Amino acid sequence: MHQVDDSQAALILLSIIEKQPNSTSENIIDSAINSLYLDYFSAATALDLLTKQHLIHLSENKSEAEYTVSGKPVNRLNITPEGSAVLKALGNTLPTQVQDFLEKLSTLEKKERTLTAHYSEDSEHTFKIKLEQKDHNQIIFSLELNVPTEKMARNICQNWQKNAVEIYQALFRLLLPQNDD
């Protein structure tokens, strides 16, 4: 892990939020950790700093489909105009490795916009999972599952994001077997 100061950590996090608009703080922190430039505490501190400086804002969408374990809608993060101005002025000062990571993140975000995986806990303490594949906002494939643990739900969502094409193809091979008829 590379050592960065608070202002550089905030700039990295601001860049990630720009690449992943309308994401949860958990997703943003995960991306920051994956950059290998920030640990959890640096990312959380930077997130707090960006919020206090009004460079990002938290919002709760009225039609939110994702909820916390306590049943509250998750908050979404977006960059403010002030944050965009800071990023425009200072974004080119980020190390080349961080810029490369952000470019890969941007490509991954485009893929994730067509693949969605969400889970939530229901009143019986089971986890409902919804997996979708979209093409130009049209749902092509949707699958809902219930599993007993959050770990299983999280693993299924992660595997969907990584292996959606193979899963989709395998399901269709099994559902529509090729007959000689």
N, C-alpha and C positions, 0 to 999 in steps of 0.2 A: 504494500500500500504506500502511496506517495504522501508526503507531508504537504498540506496546503494550509494557508492562513484562513481566517474567517471570511475575509472579503472574497478570496478566490473560491472558497467553498460555496458562498452565496451566489457567485457568478456561475459556477458549474450547475448548481441547483436551478437557477433561473433559466439557464439554457435548456435543461432537461424539461422543465415545465413548459417552455415554449414548444419543444418537440412533441410533448405529450399533453396537449390541452385537454382540460376537463377530466384529468386523472385524479385518483384519490391520493392522499398524502402517503399512504402505504406503498402505492405503486411508484410514486416519485422517489421515495426513500430507497426502495428496492433498486431502481434504476441507478440512483446515485452510488449505492454500494457496488453495483455491477461495474461501474466506471473504474473501480479500483483506486479512485482518488479520494473517496470519502468513506468513513465508517458510519455506523448508525448515528452515533452521537454528534458527529460533525454535520451530518445531513439534517438531523432534527434541530440543531442549533441554527443552522443556516435557514431552515424553513421558518423558524420563529423570527429571525432577523428580517427576512424578506416580508413577512406578514406585518411586522411592526413598522417597517419602512414604507408600507403600502406599494410594494413592487409586485406583489401577488395578492389575490383575494380568494377567500374561501366562499363557496356558495353551496347552498342546499337546493337541489332541483326539486320542484314540486312533484314531478313525475318520476322520481328516482326509482330505479329497479333494484338497486343494491342497498342492503341494510347492514348495519353493524350487528353484532351478536345481541346487543341490548335492544334491538328493534328500531333504532333510529336510522334515518337515511344517511348515507355517507356524504361527507363534504367533498366537493370537487375544487381543484386548484386551477387557476388561470392567471396568466400574466396581465398586469395592468398596463395602460399606456406609458406610465412612468417606468415600469419594468422593461418595457420594450425599448424605451429610449436609452436606459442604462446598458442593456444588452447590445444595442446597436453601437454605442460608443465604446464599450469595453470587450465585446465578444471576441474580437480578434486577438486579444491578449492571452486567451486560453492556450495552454500547451497543445502542440500538434496532436498528441495522443488523445487528449480530451476531445478535440475537434473531430478526430477520426471516430471515436466512440459515439459522439453525437450524430454523426452522419449515419452510422450503422443503426443507431436508435431510431432515427427518422425513417429509415427503410423498414425496420421492424414495426414501428407504429402504423405505417400504411398497411402492413400485413394484418396487424391486430384490429384495424378498423373493419376489416372484412371478416375476421374471426373473433367471436366474442365468447367468453366463458365466465359465468357468474355463479356464485352459490350464496345461499342464505339459510339460516337456521329457522325451522318452523316451530310451532307451539309444542310439538311432541319431541323436540330436541333431535330431530333428524335434519339432514342437510339436503336441500333441494338444489340441484345443479341444472343450469340451462346452457347448452352449447349451441351456437349458431354459426352459420356461414352465410355471408351476404355478398351480393354483387350489385353495385350501384343502389344500395339501400333496399334491395329486394331480397327477402329471406329465401335462400335456396335450400338450406338444410337446417332443421331445428330438432334438438333432442333434449328431453328433460329426464333427469334421473333423481332418485332419492338414495342417499347413503347414510350409514349410521354415525360416521365420524367426520369431523372437520378436516382431519388429515387426508382422508380418502377424497373428500370434495376438492381440496386444494390440489392434490396429485392429479385428479382427473382433469381439472381445469388447466393445469400446467401441461399435461400430456396432450390435451386438445390443441393448445397453442403451438406445441412443437411438432405434432404428428397428425394434424387435421387431414391432410391429403390422404395419407395411408389409412386412417380410420374411416374416412368417407368412402374410399374405394373398397375397403374390406367389407363394410356394411352392405354396400350395393352388390358386391359379389355374392354375399350370403343371402341377401334378400331377393336378388334376381339372378339365380343360377342359369348358366348357359345350357340349354337343352338342345338336343339334336332334332326336336320336333319342328 
